Amino acid sequence: MRGFQVLRAFTPNDSSLGNFELMERTGLPKATVSRLTYTLASLGYLVYNEVLGRYSLGSGVIALGYSALSSNPIIHLARPLMQRIADETGAAVALGTRDQAEMVYLSNCRSESLVTLRLNIGSRIPLWKSGMGLAYLVGLTPDERADLKERFGWAESGDRRKIDRILDEAMTEYAEYGYITAFGTWHSYVRAVGIPLRPLDGSPILSITCGGIAEIIDEESARNKIGPALVSMVSKIQADLGASIKALPGSA
């Protein structure tokens, strides 16, 4: 488990990290970090630069991530549907899931518009304020949401009442429309429409968002076009996924 703490310390902005930085980010003792980085490097999960005395992520991590994405049937089912909505709206459509107190992009489809959001696979965004995060949160049970608040509550925000209000509004909206809108909750210029996806096979909940700037996503397009398109897409994914599960050998 501590080895994963070291690997998680790397962010998309880090080309390399030294043992001291890894100690600061993980809170682990110097001897433990040194032992773990040596072991991870010998296994191919880290690469050590002897000149700089720093580590970067190795091919072993890339292989694990690629295997996880390649073996996920939902990504394969969702991608053509996501691309269609992206082309029709001029926005960016993304699928993601939670990692600690952040949402991580697992798939992303863009239109040919020059002003679409430029987040990529592996990008991380806030759980409590982003459209993707809010879509994830409204799809949880009350107990699951309470558990997240207890474990990660508001660490990124500092404004509990504001986050509570945003989440309450999202839950009300989801109950009425089957999707949520997040206009300026993360960045003032970012607008998103989102929906949760709880796979029928019991795997972790996901969320799908269609996001862009105000010139691309306005209230009318969100309500009349994007939201209903996301609801229809999730229904199709659930149906296709259910059919795939029934087709597996040994399935009832």
N, C-alpha and C positions, 0 to 999 in steps of 0.2 A: 504493500500500500504506500509506503514512503517513497518508493521509486516513482509511483504515479504522481506524488506531490512534486517531485523534481520536474517531471515532464510537463505537468500543468503550469509550472512557473513560467514557461515560455509563452509569449503572446505573439500575434502576427507581426508586431512591430519589432521583435527581437531577432536580429540576425545571429547573435551569440550572447552567452552569459557566462560570467566567471563564478567560481565557487562562492565568493563573498556575496554576490548578488543573489545566488540561489539560497544562501543561508538567510538573507533578509526576507526573501519572498516566501520561503517555506517555514521559517522559524525553527529549522532543524539545526542541531549542533554541527560544528565544522567537521568533526571526524565522521559523522554520519553522512554529510553531504559528499565528502571526499570519497567515501566508500561506495556510495550509491552512483556517483558520476562515473567512477572507474568501472563498476559493474555494467552500467547502462551502455557505456562506450564499448565495452568488450562484446556486448550483445548486438551492437549495431543501432541502438536507439539514440545514442548521442555520438557526435564526432568531435574529437578533441584537436584543437589547433595548438600545436606545441609552441609556435612563435608567439601567439597572443596569450596563451594560457587560458583559453576560453572554450566553451562547448556550444555546439549548435545541434539542432535536431537531426537525427540520422535517417537513413532509408528505412530502418525498421519501423519508425513511427509512421512514415508515409505509407508503407505497405499495409499497416494495420488500418489506417484511416481509409485507404482505397478499398480494402476488403470489406470494411463495414458499410461503405456507401454502395459498393457494387452488389452486395448481397441483400440490400434493403429493397423489397418488392414495391413498397409504397413510392419510393423515389422514381422507379421505372414507370409505375402506373400514373403518377402525378405529372411527370415532366411534359408530355405532349399537351395535356390539358392546361398546365400553367403557361406554356408558350403561346397557346391560342389566346388566353386572356391577356397576356402581355402585348401581343400583336394588335388585339382589338382595342385596347385601352391606351397604348403608348406608355404604359407604366412598367414597373418591375414587379415580378411575382416571385415570391420566395417561400421555401419550406424550411422550417427549423425546429429545434427542440431545445430544452433547457439543459444547461450545464452550470451547476452551482447557482449563482445569482445572476446569470446572463443567459441570453438566447444565442444559439449558434446556428449559422446558416448551413443547411445540408444540401440545398439545391437552389438555384436561382435562374430565372429566365427573364430576358430583357427584350423589349421591342427595339426597333431600329432608331428610335428617337434619340437625339443627342443629349436630352436632359433627363434621362432616367437615372435612378439611384445606382451608384456604382459599387455596391457591396457585393462581395464574392463568397463562394463556399469557404467556410471557416471563419467568416466575419462574426464578431461578437457585438451584441447590442444589449441595452439594459432590459432586465426582466420586468421591472415595475412601471415603466413609462412608455416603452415602445409598443407599436401596434402588434408586433409579433409576440411580445411578452404578455400583453393584455389578452390577446386571443388565447394564449396558453392558459392563463390564469382563470378565465371564465369557463374553461373546459374541465377544470378540476372539481372534485367534490369539496364541500365545505371543510371537511377534515384535512384534505390534502392542502388546501389553501392555508388553513391555520398552521399546519406543520411548516410550510414554507415561511410564513411570517415569523414563526418562532426561531427558525434556523438562520434565516437571512434578512430578517426584518429591517428594511429601510436603510441598509448599510450604504447604499449608493446615493440616497436622496437627502436625508436630513429634514425633509418636510413631510412628516407622517400624515398630517391632515389632508394635504394636497393629494398624496398618493392614494389615501383612503377614498377621497372623493372621485378621483379618476377611475379607480377600480369599481366603485359602486355604480358609477354611470355606465361603465362598460358592461357590468353584469345585468343592469336593467335593459340596456340596449340589446344584449345577446338574447335575453328572455323574450323580447318583443320581435326582433328581426331574424335571429339566428346567426348574426355576425356582429362585429363591433367596428366602430370607426375611431381612429386616433388622429385628430387634427391638431398638430402642434404640441402634443403631450411630451414628445421627446425633444425634437428641434422645431422651432417655430415654423420653418419652411417645409417640413415633412408631413405629408398626409398619408394615412394608410387605412385600408379596410382589411380586417382579419377574421379568421374563423379557426376554431380548434378542430383537431382531427384525432379522435381516440380510436386506434386500430382495434378491429374485432378480435385480433389474435392475442390481445393482452399486452402487446409491446408498449413502450412509453408513448404518452400523448405527444402530438406534434401540433404545430400551428402553421397556417398558410396565410400570407399577406400579399396584398397588391398595394404598392406604395409609389408615391411620386410627389411632385411639387403641386402647389395650388392650381397652377395653370392646367395641369393634367387631371387632377382629382378634385372635383367640387362636390358639394352636397348632392346635387341632382344625379351626377354620374355614380356617386357612391351608393345611393339608395336605389336607383332605377336600373343600374347596369352591373356594377362591380360586385356589390353584396349578393344579389341573386345568382350571379355567375359563380361565385365562390361556394355558395350553398349547394348549387347543382353539381359542382365539381366534386365536393366532398362526398355527396350522396353516390356519385358514380364510382369514386375510389373505394368507398365502403362496399358497394355491391360487387365490384370487380375483385376486391381483396377477399370477400367472402366466398366468391366462386373459386378463387385460386386455392383457398384453404380446403374447400370441399373436394377439390381435384387431387389433393395430395394422397399418396398411397396410405391406406389404413384409416383415412378420414371417414366419418359416418356420412 
